[in-house]
Amino acid sequence: MRQVVLDTETTGLEVEQQHRVIEIGCVELLNRRLTGRHFHQYLNPQRDIDEGAQQVHGLTRERLAKEPIFSQVHPEFLEFIGDAELVIHNAPFDVALLNAELGRIESAPKIGDRCRVLDTLALARQMHPGQRNNLDALCKRYSVDNSHREYHGALLDARILAEVYLAMTGGQAKLTLSAESDTVRSRARQAAPVRFSGARITVIKPSENEMAAHEHVLAVLDKASGGKTVWRKL
């Protein structure tokens, strides 16, 4: 399964006020593992940037003046996302701004025409109702290091969101097997088998509350995977 974790920075918050995308950052997940492939592009918005937005991401119109405009890079962007599932925090905002950019280009598809979208903010609110669920709060909750995040940046935030998403849905960003771990596994295979004949095994049945909590987690994972979880098929 191919997923692309995506984030944008913009000149402001309102599509109706013709605000523009000024940075796109994407990282690729393949079968729930970071591949190292990414797409990153700064963009010339050809308009002023709201002061409030500038305080968030630190990007100025002067800094972006020599960057390409969206229409010049949209083929590369669309090629990278392909038909992957997009993982976005507060997806309606980013998708609306990206669709507005694509709408300025003749015959360009909309995001929903190519990709499914998973909104991690909606997922976090379902998993943690009544709590703060912005990216900083989720980093703290899931022990994801964001200490290097002085300003918001699309690629940096996409990488952080990828780690948060994998932690939220019970996965790993990567699996590293060292030579030492190979040695440990080899010794384990050579160990003498343990005989359990005559041993009594105590089975503790879960309570109704525990079963309900377990079913909730399974439902969240099932939704996040698009209904492709194995336990629903068994």
PAZAPA-4460 file (N, C-alpha, C; in steps of 0.05 Angstrom, whole numbers, plus 32768, in hexadecimal, padded with zeros to 4 digits):
% residues 234
    n_x    n_y    n_z   ca_x   ca_y   ca_z    c_x    c_y    c_z   seq   type   mol
   8011   7FE8   8000   8000   8000   8000   8012   8019   8000     1      M     A
   800D   802B   7FEE   801D   8044   7FEC   800D   805B   7FF7     2      R     A
   801A   8069   800A   800E   8081   8015   8022   8098   8013     3      Q     A
   8018   80B0   8011   8028   80C8   8010   801F   80DB   8026     4      V     A
   8031   80E1   8039   802B   80F3   804E   8031   810F   8044     5      V     A
   801E   8121   8046   8020   813B   8038   801A   8152   804B     6      L     A
   8029   8168   8047   8023   8181   8056   8029   8198   8043     7      D     A
   801C   81AF   8048   8020   81C7   8039   8024   81DE   804C     8      T     A
   8031   81F3   8042   8031   820E   804F   8024   8221   803B     9      E     A
   8016   8235   8045   8006   8247   8033   800A   8264   803B    10      T     A
   7FFF   8275   802A   8000   8292   8030   7FEB   829A   8044    11      T     A
   7FD8   8289   8049   7FC3   828F   805C   7FAF   8278   805E    12      G     A
   7F98   827D   806B   7F86   8267   8071   7F6E   8265   8060    13      L     A
   7F68   8279   804F   7F4E   827A   8042   7F51   8276   8023    14      E     A
   7F45   8261   8019   7F45   825C   7FFC   7F36   8273   7FEE    15      V     A
   7F20   827C   7FFB   7F0F   8291   7FEF   7F1E   82AB   7FEC    16      E     A
   7F34   82AF   7FFB   7F44   82C8   7FF9   7F5C   82C4   7FE6    17      Q     A
   7F5B   82AE   7FD6   7F6F   82A8   7FC2   7F8B   82A3   7FCF    18      Q     A
   7F8B   8297   7FE6   7FA5   8290   7FF2   7FB1   8279   7FE3    19      H     A
   7FCB   8277   7FE4   7FDA   8265   7FD2   7FEC   8252   7FE2    20      R     A
   7FF2   823C   7FD6   8005   8229   7FE2   8022   8233   7FDC    21      V     A
   8033   8233   7FF1   804E   823D   7FEC   8063   8228   7FF2    22      I     A
   805B   8211   7FFD   806E   81FB   8002   805E   81E1   8003    23      E     A
   8068   81CD   7FF6   805D   81B2   7FF7   8072   819E   8000    24      I     A
   806B   818D   8013   807E   8179   801C   806F   815E   801D    25      G     A
   807B   8149   8012   806F   812E   8011   8085   811A   8018    26      C     A
   807D   8105   8027   808F   80EE   802C   807F   80D5   8025    27      V     A
   808D   80C1   801B   8080   80A9   8012   8081   8093   8027    28      E     A
   806A   8085   802A   8068   806D   803A   8061   8056   8028    29      L     A
   806F   8040   802A   8068   8028   801A   8065   8012   802E    30      L     A
   804C   8007   802F   8046   7FF2   8042   804D   7FFB   805F    31      N     A
   8046   8014   8065   804A   801F   807F   8067   8023   8087    32      R     A
   8079   8026   8074   8095   802B   807A   809E   8043   8069    33      R     A
   80AD   8055   8076   80B9   806C   8068   80CD   8062   8054    34      L     A
   80CB   806A   803B   80DD   8061   8026   80F5   8073   8022    35      T     A
   80F3   808C   802C   8108   80A0   8028   8103   80B2   8010    36      G     A
   80EF   80AB   7FFF   80E7   80BC   7FE9   80D6   80D3   7FF2    37      R     A
   80DA   80EA   7FE7   80CA   8101   7FEF   80C8   8115   7FD8    38      H     A
   80B5   8126   7FDA   80B1   813D   7FC8   80B0   8156   7FD8    39      F     A
   80C0   816A   7FD0   80C1   8183   7FDF   80C4   819A   7FCC    40      H     A
   80B3   81AF   7FCE   80B5   81C5   7FBC   80AB   81DF   7FCA    41      Q     A
   80BB   81F4   7FC8   80B2   820F   7FCF   80A5   821B   7FB6    42      Y     A
   8092   822D   7FBA   8083   8239   7FA4   8080   8257   7FA7    43      L     A
   8081   8265   7F90   807D   8281   7F8F   805F   8286   7F8E    44      N     A
   8054   8293   7FA3   8036   8297   7FA4   802C   82AE   7F93    45      P     A
   803E   82BF   7F8B   8037   82D7   7F7B   8022   82E8   7F8A    46      Q     A
   8024   82E9   7FA4   8013   82FA   7FB4   8020   82FD   7FD0    47      R     A
   8016   830F   7FE0   8020   8312   7FFB   8018   82FB   800D    48      D     A
   8028   82F8   8023   8023   82E3   8036   8019   82F0   8050    49      I     A
   8003   82E5   805A   7FF8   82F0   8073   800C   82EF   808A    50      D     A
   800C   8304   809A   8020   8305   80B0   801E   82EE   80C3    51      E     A
   8005   82E6   80C9   8001   82CF   80DB   800D   82B5   80CF    52      G     A
   8009   82B1   80B5   8014   8299   80A8   8033   829A   80A8    53      A     A
   803D   82B2   80A3   805A   82B5   80A2   8067   82AF   80BD    54      Q     A
   805A   82B6   80D3   8064   82B0   80ED   8065   8292   80F3    55      Q     A
   8053   8283   80E5   8052   8266   80E9   8069   8258   80DA    56      V     A
   806C   825F   80C0   8080   8250   80B0   8099   8260   80A9    57      H     A
   809A   827A   80AE   80B2   8289   80AA   80B9   828F   808D    58      G     A
   80A7   828A   807B   80AC   828E   805E   80A1   82AA   8056    59      L     A
   80B1   82B8   8046   80AA   82D3   803D   80A6   82D3   801F    60      T     A
   8098   82E7   8015   8094   82EA   7FF8   80AF   82EE   7FEA    61      R     A
   80C1   82FD   7FF7   80DC   8302   7FEB   80EC   82E8   7FEA    62      E     A
   80EA   82D7   7FFE   80F8   82BD   7FFE   80EE   82AB   7FE8    63      R     A
   80D5   82AD   7FE1   80C9   829B   7FCD   80C8   82A6   7FB1    64      L     A
   80D2   82BE   7FAD   80CF   82CC   7F93   80DB   82BD   7F7C    65      A     A
   80F0   82AE   7F80   80FE   82A0   7F6A   80F6   8283   7F68    66      K     A
   80E3   827B   7F79   80D9   825F   7F77   80C5   825C   7F60    67      E     A
   80C1   8244   7F56   80AE   823F   7F41   8091   8243   7F4B    68      P     A
   807E   8249   7F39   8062   824A   7F40   8057   822D   7F3F    69      I     A
   8040   8229   7F4B   8034   820E   7F4D   8031   8201   7F32    70      F     A
   8027   8210   7F1E   8022   8204   7F04   803B   81F8   7EF7    71      S     A
   8052   8202   7EFF   806B   81F8   7EF3   8074   81DD   7F00    72      Q     A
   806B   81D7   7F18   8074   81BF   7F25   805D   81AB   7F2A    73      V     A
   8045   81B2   7F22   802F   81A0   7F28   8031   8184   7F1B    74      H     A
   803D   8182   7F03   8040   8166   7EF8   8051   8155   7F09    75      P     A
   8067   8160   7F13   8079   8150   7F25   806B   8149   7F3F    76      E     A
   805C   815C   7F4A   804D   8157   7F62   8038   8141   7F5E    77      F     A
   8028   8142   7F49   8014   812E   7F44   8020   8113   7F3E    78      L     A
   8037   8113   7F31   8044   80F9   7F2B   804D   80EC   7F46    79      E     A
   8057   80FD   7F59   8061   80F1   7F72   8049   80E6   7F82    80      F     A
   8033   80F4   7F84   801E   80EA   7F95   800F   80D3   7F87    81      I     A
   800F   80D3   7F6C   8003   80BD   7F5D   7FE6   80B9   7F66    82      G     A
   7FDF   809F   7F6B   7FC5   8099   7F76   7FC7   808E   7F92    83      D     A
   7FDC   8097   7FA1   7FE0   808F   7FBC   7FCA   8099   7FCE    84      A     A
   7FC8   808D   7FE6   7FB7   8099   7FFB   7FC7   80B0   8008    85      E     A
   7FBB   80C7   8009   7FC9   80DE   8016   7FC2   80DF   8033    86      L     A
   7FD6   80E2   8044   7FD3   80E4   8061   7FD9   8101   8068    87      V     A
   7FC5   8110   8071   7FC7   812D   8076   7FBA   8134   8090    88      I     A
   7FC7   8146   809F   7FBB   814F   80B8   7FAA   8168   80B3    89      H     A
   7F91   8166   80BA   7F7D   817B   80B2   7F7B   817C   8093    90      N     A
   7F75   8165   8088   7F75   8162   806B   7F64   8176   805C    91      A     A
   7F4C   817D   8065   7F3B   818F   8055   7F49   81A9   804E    92      P     A
   7F5A   81B3   8060   7F68   81CC   805B   7F7C   81C9   8044    93      F     A
   7F8E   81B5   8046   7FA3   81B2   8032   7F97   81AA   8017    94      D     A
   7F83   8199   8018   7F76   8190   7FFE   7F68   81A8   7FF1    95      V     A
   7F5B   81B9   8000   7F4D   81D0   7FF4   7F61   81E3   7FE7    96      A     A
   7F78   81E8   7FF4   7F8C   81FA   7FE8   7F99   81ED   7FD0    97      L     A
   7F9F   81D3   7FD1   7FAB   81C6   7FBA   7F97   81C5   7FA3    98      L     A
   7F7E   81BF   7FA8   7F69   81BF   7F93   7F66   81DA   7F86    99      N     A
   7F69   81EF   7F96   7F67   820A   7F8B   7F7E   820F   7F78   100      A     A
   7F96   8206   7F7F   7FAD   8208   7F6E   7FA9   81F8   7F54   101      E     A
   7F9F   81E0   7F57   7F9B   81CF   7F3F   7F84   81DB   7F2E   102      L     A
   7F71   81E8   7F3B   7F5B   81F4   7F2C   7F63   820A   7F1A   103      G     A
   7F7B   8216   7F1F   7F85   822B   7F0E   7F93   8221   7EF5   104      R     A
   7F95   8206   7EF3   7FA4   81FA   7EDD   7F8F   81EA   7ECC   105      I     A
   7F8F   81EF   7EB2   7F7B   81E2   7EA1   7F80   81C4   7EA0   106      E     A
   7F6A   81B5   7EA3   7F6A   8198   7EA2   7F78   818A   7EB9   107      S     A
   7F81   8199   7ECD   7F8E   818C   7EE4   7F79   817E   7EF5   108      A     A
   7F7F   8166   7EFF   7F6C   8158   7F10   7F6B   8163   7F2C   109      P     A
   7F56   815E   7F3A   7F55   8165   7F57   7F61   814E   7F67   110      K     A
   7F68   8154   7F80   7F75   8140   7F91   7F63   8128   7F94   111      I     A
   7F49   812C   7F98   7F37   8115   7F9C   7F32   8104   7F84   112      G     A
   7F3A   810F   7F6C   7F37   80FF   7F54   7F4D   80EA   7F52   113      D     A
   7F63   80EE   7F60   7F7A   80DC   7F5E   7F7F   80CB   7F77   114      R     A
   7F79   80D7   7F8E   7F82   80CC   7FA8   7F6C   80CA   7FBC   115      C     A
   7F6E   80B5   7FCD   7F5E   80B5   7FE5   7F6E   80C6   7FFA   116      R     A
   7F5F   80D1   800D   7F6C   80E2   8021   7F64   80D9   803D   117      V     A
   7F78   80D5   804E   7F74   80CE   806A   7F7C   80E7   807B   118      L     A
   7F68   80F1   808A   7F6D   8109   809B   7F75   8100   80B7   119      D     A
   7F8E   8104   80BE   7F98   80FB   80D8   7F8C   810C   80EF   120      T     A
   7F83   8124   80E9   7F76   8134   80FE   7F5C   8127   8106   121      L     A
   7F4C   811F   80F2   7F32   8112   80F7   7F37   80F7   8106   122      A     A
   7F4C   80E9   80FD   7F53   80CF   810A   7F5B   80D4   8127   123      L     A
   7F6B   80E9   812C   7F74   80EF   8148   7F5C   80F7   8159   124      A     A
   7F4A   8106   814E   7F32   810E   815E   7F21   80F6   8165   125      R     A
   7F20   80E2   8153   7F11   80CA   8158   7F1F   80BA   816E   126      Q     A
   7F39   80B9   816D   7F48   80A9   8181   7F4B   80B7   819C   127      M     A
   7F4C   80D2   819B   7F51   80E1   81B4   7F3D   80F8   81B6   128      H     A
   7F23   80F2   81B9   7F0F   8107   81BA   7F13   8119   81D2   129      P     A
   7F0E   8133   81CD   7F10   8146   81E3   7F2C   814F   81E9   130      G     A
   7F40   8145   81DB   7F5C   814C   81E0   7F67   815E   81C9   131      Q     A
   7F7E   816B   81CF   7F8B   817A   81B9   7F97   8166   81A6   132      R     A
   7F93   816A   818C   7F9C   8158   8178   7FAB   8165   8161   133      N     A
   7FB7   817D   8167   7FC9   8188   8153   7FE3   8178   8152   134      N     A
   7FF4   817E   813E   800B   816D   813A   801E   816D   8152   135      L     A
   8022   8184   815E   8033   8186   8176   8029   8175   818D   136      D     A
   800E   8176   8191   8003   8166   81A6   8006   8148   81A1   137      A     A
   8002   8140   8187   8005   8124   8180   8022   811A   8182   138      L     A
   8035   812C   817C   8051   8125   8180   8057   811F   819D   139      C     A
   804C   812F   81AF   8050   812B   81CB   8043   8111   81D4   140      K     A
   802B   810C   81CA   801B   80F5   81D3   8029   80DB   81CA   141      R     A
   8035   80DB   81B1   8040   80C3   81A6   805F   80C3   81A7   142      Y     A
   806B   80D5   81B6   8088   80D6   81BA   8097   80D9   81A0   143      S     A
   808D   80EA   818E   809B   80F0   8175   80AA   810A   8179   144      V     A
   80C4   8109   8174   80D6   8120   8178   80D0   8136   8164   145      D     A
   80C7   814E   816D   80C4   8165   815B   80D3   817D   8166   146      N     A
   80E8   8178   8175   80F7   818E   8182   8105   819F   816E   147      S     A
   8109   8195   8155   8117   81A5   8140   8103   81B5   8130   148      H     A
   80EA   81B6   8138   80D5   81C4   8129   80D2   81E1   8133   149      R     A
   80E4   81F2   812B   80E2   820E   8134   80CC   821C   8124   150      E     A
   80CB   8218   810A   80B6   8222   80F9   80A8   820A   80ED   151      Y     A
   808F   820F   80E4   8081   81FA   80D5   808E   81F9   80B9   152      H     A
   8093   81E1   80AF   809D   81DE   8094   8090   81C5   8088   153      G     A
   8089   81C7   806E   8078   81B2   8063   8086   8196   8063   154      A     A
   809F   8195   805B   80AD   817B   805A   80B2   8171   8077   155      L     A
   80BC   8183   8088   80C1   817B   80A4   80A7   8171   80B1   156      L     A
   8091   817F   80AD   8078   8177   80BA   806D   815E   80AE   157      D     A
   8072   8159   8094   8069   8140   8088   8078   8129   8094   158      A     A
   8092   812C   8098   80A2   8117   80A5   8099   8111   80C1   159      R     A
   8094   8127   80D0   808A   8123   80EC   806F   8116   80EC   160      I     A
   805D   811E   80DA   8042   8113   80D8   8043   80F5   80D1   161      L     A
   8056   80ED   80C0   8059   80D1   80B9   805F   80C0   80D2   162      A     A
   8071   80CA   80E3   8078   80BC   80FB   8060   80BB   810E   163      E     A
   8051   80D1   8110   803A   80D2   8122   8024   80BF   8117   164      V     A
   801F   80BF   80FD   800B   80AE   80F2   8011   8091   80F6   165      Y     A
   802A   8089   80F2   8031   806D   80F7   802E   8065   8114   166      L     A
   8035   8078   8126   8032   8072   8142   8014   8071   814A   167      A     A
   8004   8082   813F   7FE7   8082   8144   7FDA   8068   813C   168      M     A
   7FE3   805D   8126   7FD6   8046   811A   7FE5   802C   8120   169      T     A
   7FF8   802E   8133   8005   8016   813D   801B   800B   812C   170      G     A
   8027   801B   811B   803C   8010   8109   8057   801B   8111   171      G     A
   806B   8015   8100   8086   801E   8103   808F   802F   80EB   172      Q     A
   809F   8043   80F0   80AA   8053   80DA   80BF   8043   80CB   173      A     A
   80CD   8032   80D9   80E2   8022   80CC   80E9   800B   80DE   174      K     A
   80F6   7FF7   80D3   80FF   7FE0   80E2   811C   7FDC   80DC   175      L     A
   812D   7FE0   80EF   814A   7FDD   80EB   8154   7FC4   80F8   176      T     A
   8160   7FB2   80E9   816B   7F99   80F3   818A   7F9B   80F2   177      L     A
   8196   7F9A   8108   81B3   7F9D   8109   81C0   7F81   8108   178      S     A
   81DB   7F80   8105   81E9   7F67   8105   81E6   7F5A   8121   179      A     A
   81E5   7F6B   8136   81E2   7F60   8151   81C7   7F52   8154   180      E     A
   81B2   7F5E   8149   8197   7F51   814B   8196   7F37   813B   181      S     A
   81A5   7F36   8124   81A7   7F1D   8115   81B3   7F07   8126   182      D     A
   81C8   7F0F   8135   81D6   7EFB   8146   81C4   7EF1   815B   183      T     A
   81B4   7F03   8167   81A2   7EFB   817C   818D   7EE7   8172   184      V     A
   8182   7EED   815A   816F   7EDB   814E   817B   7EC0   8148   185      R     A
   8194   7EC0   813E   81A1   7EA6   8138   81A4   7E95   8151   186      S     A
   81AD   7EA2   8167   81B0   7E93   8181   8195   7E89   818B   187      R     A
   8180   7E99   8186   8165   7E91   818F   815C   7E78   8180   188      A     A
   8163   7E76   8166   815B   7E5E   8157   816A   7E45   8161   189      R     A
   8182   7E49   816C   8192   7E32   8175   818B   7E2A   8192   190      Q     A
   817B   7E3A   81A0   8174   7E33   81BB   8163   7E1A   81BD   191      A     A
   8166   7E0C   81D3   8157   7DF3   81D7   813A   7DFA   81DB   192      A     A
   8127   7DEA   81D0   810B   7DF0   81D3   8102   7DEC   81F0   193      P     A
   80EE   7DFC   81F8   80E3   7DFA   8213   80CB   7DE7   8212   194      V     A
   80CA   7DD4   8225   80B4   7DC1   8226   809F   7DCA   823A   195      R     A
   8086   7DCB   8230   8070   7DD5   8241   805D   7DBF   824A   196      F     A
   8065   7DA6   8246   8053   7D90   824E   804D   7D91   826C   197      S     A
   8034   7D90   8273   802C   7D91   828F   8028   7DAC   829A   198      G     A
   802F   7DC1   828A   802C   7DDC   8294   800F   7DE5   8291   199      A     A
   8006   7DF5   82A4   7FEA   7DFF   82A4   7FEB   7E1C   8299   200      R     A
   7FDB   7E21   8285   7FDA   7E3C   8279   7FC0   7E49   8282   201      I     A
   7FC3   7E60   828E   7FAB   7E6F   8298   7FA2   7E83   8282   202      T     A
   7F89   7E81   827B   7F7E   7E93   8267   7F6D   7EA8   8275   203      V     A
   7F74   7EC1   8272   7F64   7ED7   827E   7F53   7EE4   8268   204      I     A
   7F39   7EE3   826B   7F27   7EEE   8258   7F25   7F0C   825C   205      K     A
   7F25   7F1C   8245   7F22   7F39   8248   7F06   7F41   8252   206      P     A
   7F05   7F57   825F   7EEB   7F62   8268   7EDD   7F6E   8250   207      S     A
   7EC3   7F75   8254   7EB4   7F82   823F   7EC0   7F9D   8237   208      E     A
   7ECA   7FAC   824A   7ED7   7FC6   8244   7EF1   7FC2   8234   209      N     A
   7F00   7FAD   823C   7F19   7FA8   822D   7F12   7F9F   8210   210      E     A
   7EFE   7F8F   820D   7EF6   7F87   81F2   7EED   7F9E   81E1   211      M     A
   7EDE   7FB1   81EE   7ED4   7FC8   81E0   7EEB   7FDA   81D7   212      A     A
   7EFF   7FDE   81E9   7F17   7FEE   81E3   7F27   7FE1   81CC   213      A     A
   7F29   7FC6   81CD   7F37   7FB8   81B8   7F29   7FBB   819D   214      H     A
   7F0F   7FB9   819D   7F00   7FBC   8185   7F02   7FD8   8179   215      E     A
   7F04   7FEC   818B   7F07   8008   8182   7F21   800B   8173   216      H     A
   7F37   8000   817E   7F51   8002   8171   7F51   7FF4   8156   217      V     A
   7F45   7FDC   8155   7F43   7FCE   813C   7F33   7FDE   8127   218      L     A
   7F1E   7FEB   812F   7F0E   7FFB   811D   7F1E   8013   8112   219      A     A
   7F2E   801F   8123   7F3E   8036   811A   7F53   802D   8106   220      V     A
   7F60   8017   810C   7F74   800C   80F9   7F67   8003   80DF   221      L     A
   7F50   7FF8   80E1   7F41   7FEF   80C9   7F3B   8007   80B7   222      D     A
   7F32   801D   80C4   7F2B   8035   80B5   7F44   8041   80A8   223      K     A
   7F5A   8042   80B8   7F73   804E   80AE   7F7F   803E   8096   224      A     A
   7F7A   8024   8095   7F85   8014   8080   7F72   8011   8068   225      S     A
   7F5C   801F   8069   7F49   801D   8053   7F3A   8002   8052   226      G     A
   7F37   7FF5   8069   7F28   7FDC   806A   7F39   7FC4   8061   227      G     A
   7F53   7FC6   8062   7F65   7FB0   8059   7F72   7FA1   8070   228      K     A
   7F67   7FA3   8088   7F73   7F95   809E   7F6C   7F77   809D   229      T     A
   7F80   7F67   80A5   7F7E   7F4A   80A2   7F68   7F3E   80B4   230      V     A
   7F67   7F49   80CE   7F55   7F3D   80E1   7F37   7F3F   80D9   231      W     A
   7F30   7F52   80C7   7F15   7F54   80BE   7F0E   7F3F   80AA   232      R     A
   7F23   7F33   809E   7F1F   7F1F   8089   7F1F   7F03   8093   233      K     A
   7F29   7EFF   80AC   7F2C   7EE4   80B7   7F11   7EDB   80C2   234      L     A
***
